[in-house]
Amino acid sequence: MKHARLALWWLLPQLVLYALNHYAFRAWFQQDDFAWLSQNQNLHSLRDWLVALFEPRAQGTIRPWSERLFFLLNYRHFGLNPVPFHAWVAVTMSANLALLQWLVWRLTASRVAALAAPLAWLANPGLATPLAWLSAYNQILCSFFILAALACLLRALETGRARWWWAQLALFVLGFGALEMNIVYPALALAVVLLRSPREWLKTLPLWAISGLYFVWHHSVAAKPTSGPYARYWDLDMIPTYGRYWGNSLAGGMILPHWRMPAWSWEAAAWTLAALLLAFAVWAWRRGDRIPALGIFWFTAAIGPVLPLRDHFSTYYMTIPAIGLAFILASLSGWAWRHGWPWRAAAALVLCLHLYFALPVQRATTRWHFERGQRIEALVHGMWQAHTLHPGKMILLKGLDDELYWGGFYDAPYRALGIPQVFILPGEEKSLTPHASLGEIAQTVAPENVTARELLWDRAVVYEVDGRRLRNVTRQFTRALPPAWLDARPRLIDAGLAPFQQDLGEGWHQREGNYRWMSRRAEVHLAPPNPATDALFIAGYCPADQAALGVRLTLKSGDTPLGEIRITTANASFETYLPIPDGFAPDRPITVVLEVDRTYQEPGGRELGLAFGRIGWVRR
């Protein structure tokens, strides 16, 4: 009987994990998933693999295990089948729950507290997105490295054996390949050491040194945005941001408003819970119980690195900090259980208040990801069917709503399928809501002249979203083409696509895949910009050897300088917005001239400057 109870004690969090997240573990690919899935298109050598795994990407991130390798290997073996991907997520999360359960048990000597901790973590609203959205697996994997390293540290303190210390060190270092948040591990390790063996605190100094070296190295090789949603603001705005994360961990109101109560109710619940838990932590500290204080410190340390991201509040950032909240609720549960039914009832009221607000948000979030994924899956399968019926033709889409566009289409799922040319029709962007934090709609809109030209030459098809299927409306749309579209110049071109060949001037080589090389000087023909709203957008790539030497790209139109970009290893893959110079307001199509100060001479004789992507005007 004792063994059965112990087995149930270990098994219960696992059962709750799968009961709560049956929608999450069936969600289809969404948003950034498609960018990672597309990595397989350009892997032909060991060097390609090393670049794919370790080159800094969006916002300067370097996450080889949780994003690059995770998607590369699963896609190579299973294609667009999300089940194996979610299996990795589920197994990792199962290990996390067991590790947290063991840690709390060893720290509190209470099986009730140890059981409450993983259950409280599972109910947290911040955990829903990482369990449902595969691109947020980095949060789950980083949690594993942190919890596993702490478990090894605790064993090292309990047994005095060096092998546990070295195992902790290895897990800590590997954690940097999952998520930058791993940098806070030395603070968490120090807190645990001070709790269990204060005299051993000097042993954490190497951990601080490693985190310091990582910080210096990461900031030297990965450029950080200075504007936009990922810009960092080291100011007093971090205080209300901290409060927002605490409030949403407790009650989840900013994630999904509670449907049964007034809008202000979640704030009242969050303030009430915060006051009660803080009072309990202070009271416990005075009685010699440091676990609630450890929970508050854990939350604060783990959320600290994202507090400067004032304009990028993201619920999945709460995944690792929420472990701290689980510590507090677990300690409260364990203490109340030891002190009789009146205290158990009081603790149950606190937990029920938290769960009443947090749990519905957690469940609704996972279901939303599942249902959105179903729509995206239908869209992607429709695009593949259109490509199969019309091989080689450009696919033009209409009828996308915000959810389908931002959740699936914007991140180019068609590239993972090897379909090179898919756009939305000109004018369709007017029905979409711009989101600067997600991207620029103009990059996905087919230019008017390209649309007219390709349709009239029977090199394109038009499909309209009709529920969960795509309907061919090419004939109807072609009949109604505005004649003016044929003579228009595009606002934005993609140098790597064949339909834009006629909008390129001198200085370009033949396209290769989805990009095209310029020589030392190249020309692009564009429609005139709107000086009041537009910026010049440039997306390209510089080879690592050239970037290490530094390359300067200058742009001009006639005698008017449009700006310059200095390219180094920190921004070898660049996406840049240049403001339009004062007084530059042409009223007719223009030619933009690109010129670099350094080129590379191929053995075959080609002079290569930079490889491009998209160039043109976008709204800012």
MARKOL-401713 format. One record per residue (C-alpha): z, y, x. Coordinates in steps of 0.02 Angstrom, whole numbers, plus 32768, in hexadecimal, padded with zeros to 4 digits. Last residue first. Layout:
ZYX...
***
This chain:
78188A518155776F8A2A810776F689C98174765F89FD81D87604898A82507607890182D1762F884A82B5762687BE833075FB87DC83D575F787988487760B8812851775A1883F85AF752C87B685E8749787CA865D742B8730864F73E186ED86F273F2863186DF748C862F874F74DC86AA86D574FF875B8712759F87A386C875AA88598696761B88EE86B9761689A2867B75ED897385C8757B89CF854D756D89CF848F74F28A45843975068A66837E74638A938326746E8AFA828774368AF381D374338B9D817974AF8C248147750E8C2B81EB75C38C6B81E6760F8C73829576718D17829477148CCA82CB76FA8C21831D77038B8582AE779F8B2182D477878A80833877C789DC82EF77D3894A836777CC888D835C77D4883E840877D18793845677EF87C1850D7880883084D5790A880A8553788D87C785D27844887585DD77CC88DE857477D0899D8577777E89DD84D8771A8A7E84C576F88AFE843F766E8B3F83CD76208BB5844D759C8C2483F974FB8C42845B74968BC583F675168B5083AC75968B17842A76008A82845B76538A5B8502769489B0853976FD89AC85D777198902862877AE88CC868F77AD88548724781587D286C777A787EF862E770F87BB8692775B871686C677A286F7861876FC871185BF76FC87A8854976F88793848C76C887FC83F776FB8859835A76D2891283437700897D82AC76CF8A3482A677408A90822B77198ACF817D77708B3880F777498BF1810B76BB8BDC818976578B6E811075E78B12818975288B16819574D18A6D818174C48A098221744889D982A97499898483407463899D83F5748C8946849974B18973854E74F1890585DD74B18868858674F5883984DB7526878884B0751F874283FE75A186E6839775AD8661830E755485D6836C74F0862683F8748486BC83C673EF86EA84327411877884AA7428882E847873F788CC84D673818922845E73A2893F83A5740088D3832A73ED88ED826E73588877826273BF87E882AC744287FC82247404876681BF741A86F4825874D7870082657537871D8308751F87DA830A757E87ED826775538896821F75B6891C81C2757A89B4816274D189638149742F89C9814373DC89E2809B732289D2807B7327892E801B73C2895E7FB7736889F07F66730389777EF973A389447E9A739E88857E81739F88567DC8732487C57DD1737E87817E6A742387767E0973DD870E7D7A738286967DF07416867E7E667496865A7DDE74D185AE7E1E757C85877DD5761485617E4176A284FA7DF7775C85097DCF774985967D51769B85DC7D66768A862A7E1275D8866A7E21755A862A7E9F74CA86897EEC744B86367F6073FA86748000735E8658806A72E286657FDB728686F7802F72B887697FA0736C872E7FA8737A87448065733187F38064739588327FD0743B87F380137416882E80C473E888DC8084748588E8801A74FC88AF80A2755C880E807C7616882E8066769187C780CE76B88845815776CA88CF80D47767887C808F77CF88AA8128786C88448146791088008107798A888E8130790A891080F8790688C3804A787689037FE0787488CA7F2977CE887A7EF8775C88B07E69770289317ED376E088AE7F597661885D7EE475EC88F27EFE7581889B7F80758B87DF7F66761087777FBD75DD8723805D75BB867480A2754E8654813A758085D781C175AF8539816075FC84C281E176828482816B770F84D881CC76A2857381C6769B856981087757858380FF773B8638813477E7868A813477B4870280A87782867680307827861C801778C2867A7FE3787C872A7FF577DD87087F90781D86837F1A78BA86E37EEC7864878C7EE477DA87517E6E7731870D7EA476A587287E24761287317E9B75DC86CB7F30754686D17FA57515863680077496864E8093741985BF809C7411853C8125742D84A980B2741D84D27FF87462843D7F9574DD840B801E751084C0803A753084D57F80759784357F7F75FC84748013761A851A7FBE765584C07F2176CB84537F87771484F17FD1772A85437F27777984A87ED977F384997F6B781E85517F597848853A7EA178B684A37EC7790A85007F55793B858D7EE07991850C7E7279EF84BD7F037A2285637F517A61859E7EA77AC284FC7E907B1985147F377B4885C67F0A7B8685967E5C7BFA85127EA67C4885867F277C5786167EAB7CAA85A37E2C7D26856C7EB57D5A86187EF17D9A866E7E547DFE85E57DFF7E1F85947EA97E8086297EEA7EE6863F7E4C7F0385827E487F4385847EFB7FBF860F7ED67FF885BA7E36800C85147E93807A85697F1480EE85A47E8A80F084F87E38811884A47EDE81A385227EF981F384F67E5281CF843B7E72822D84227F148235846A7FC381CD83F1802D813184047FC1813E84C27FCA813A84C1808880A3844F808F804184B1800E80678559806080368514810B7F9384D280C27F6C8578806F7F8785D381157F248557817D7E95855880FD7E8C861581107E7585FB81CB7DEC857B81AA7D98860381427D73866081E57CF785D582147C9185DC81737CA88695814B7C0786C981A57BAE8663811F7BD086EE80A17B68876F80FC7B8C882A81067B01887381707B0F8930816B7BB6893F81C57B8C88BF824A7C1D88FE82B77C8F8881825B7C2687EC82937C8387C483357D2F87DB82E37D1C875982587D5D86CC82C77DEB873083147E298775826E7E1F86CF82107E768672829E7EFE86F782AD7F2486EC81F37F29862D81FD7F96862E8299800F86A0823B8015861E81B080378596823480C485F2828F815A85AC823181F985ED82858255862981E9822686DD820C817186A782218175864D817881AD86ED8120812387528174809F86CF814B80DD86C0809680D4877C807E8023877C80C57FF386EE804F803987477FB77FEB87EF7FE27F4187A380067F47873E7F657F6E87D77EFC7EEB88417F527E6587B97F3B7E94879D7E847E8B88577E5E7DE488617EB87DA487CA7E577DDA881A7DB27D7988BB7DCA7CDA88707D837D31883F7CE27D5287847CC47CF386E67C957C5587017CFA7CA3871C7DA47C2F87857E0F7BD3871F7E957BE087457F4E7C3A87EA7F397CBF87967ECC7CE687057F407DA286FE7F1D7E0386DB7FBD7D7586CF803A7D2287617FE27DBB87CE7FF57DD587A380AC7D1D87C580D47D20886B80797DC3889E80CE7D778881817A7CE288ED81487D5E8973810E7DA9897381BE7D048963821F7CCD8A0A81D87D4A8A5782527CCA8A4E82DE7C6A89D6834C7BC989D782E77B50894B83137A9A894982DA7A6888A882817A3888FD81DD79C18978822F79D589D482D37A0E89B1838579DC88FB83827A248891840F79B68854849E79E287A884DE79DC8787859A7A6287FE85DD7ACF87FC85417AD7873E85467B03873985FF7B9187B785F17BDB876585557BC886B7859E7C2486EC863C7CB2873385D47CBC869685687CC5862C86057D4D869A86517DB3869285B17DA985D485B57DDE85D3866B7E7B863686387EB185B785B67F18855286337F8785EA864E7FCD85D0859F8025852C85CF80D5857585C380BA8599850A80A584E084DF808B84C784238071857183D0804285CE846E7FC2854684937F7A855283E37F69861083EF7F1A8601849C7E9A858584587E6D85FA83CA7E55868C84427DF2861E84BB7D8085E7842A7D45869783FE7CA08682845D7C6F85F483E87C34867A836E7B94867D83D57B5C85E1837A7B26852E839E7AF5853084547B95858E847E7BF484F984387BBB848E84CA7C2F84F2853C7CC584D584CA7C9E841C84B57C99840685727D3B8465858B7D96840085067D5B835E85577D9A83A085FE7E4683C285B57E4B831785607E2082C586067EAF8322865A7F3682BE86027FD7831B85DA7FEB82B4853C801B833484B87FCD83CE85097F2C837085317F29832884817F3683D8843C7EA8841384AB7E3D838084737E5B83AE83BD7E36846483E67D8F843284347D6383CA839B7D8E845A83267D2884D883887C93846483A47C92842E82EE7C9F84DF82AB7C09850C83187BA7848082C57BD284BB82147BAB857282387B09854682937AD484E381FA7AAB858C81AD79F0856C81BB7A0984D181507A42853080B67AAF84C880427B4A84A280AC7B3E854781097B2E85A480627BC58558800C7C43856F80997C62862780787C9E86067FC77D3685A580087D5A85087FA37D32849580367DAC84F280A67E3984DE80287E178422801D7E12841480DB7EBD846980E97F16841A80537F16836B809C7F6583A381407FE5840A80E180158372807880178303811280968376816380BC836C821E808284228225801A842D82C47FEA837682D07FBF836A82167F60840E821C7EF783D082AE7ED58325825D7E99837181BA7E2E83EF82167DDE8365827D7DBF82F881E37D72838A81867D0283B882197CC68304822C7C91830281767C3A83A981917BD5836182217BA482CA81B87B71833781267B0983AE818F7AB1832081E77A8E82CC813E7A4C8373810079C3836F8182799D82B8815C798A82E380A1791E837F80BA7878832180C277F7839C810177CD8337819C784182A381C178318278827A77E9831782C478418383824378EB8337826C78D2834C8327789683FF8324790A843D829B79AE840982EE796A842B839C794584E3837679CC851482F97A7584C4831B7A57847F83CA79F2850684257A4A859F83DD7A15863984417A1886D283D079DA877E840779C787C583577935874D833A791086DC83CF794E86CB848178EF863E84DD795A85A284F17918851584857864854A8464784E85858519789184E0855B7820847E84E6778684E1851777B284C585CE77BC840A85B0770B840F856A76A8841A84C8771D846B844A76C184F483EA76BE84B9833477698466833B77C2850E832B778485208277781E84C88232788B854F827E782A85DA8226782A8574818578E78560818378F8861E818E78DC862F80D178F6858A807478E484CE8089791984627FF479C9844D7FB17A05839A7F957AA483A17FFF7AD884457FAD7AC684007EFD7B3A836D7F207BAF83E77F757C5383E27F157C5883257EFD7C1A83037FAD7CA1836A80027D2583347F837D08827E7FB47D1A82A9806C7DB8830C804C7E0282737FF17DD881F180767E5C821780F87EEC8217807B7E9C8186801E7EA0811F80BE7F57814F80D97F82811F80277F298077803C7F83805880E1802B8076808F800080008000
***
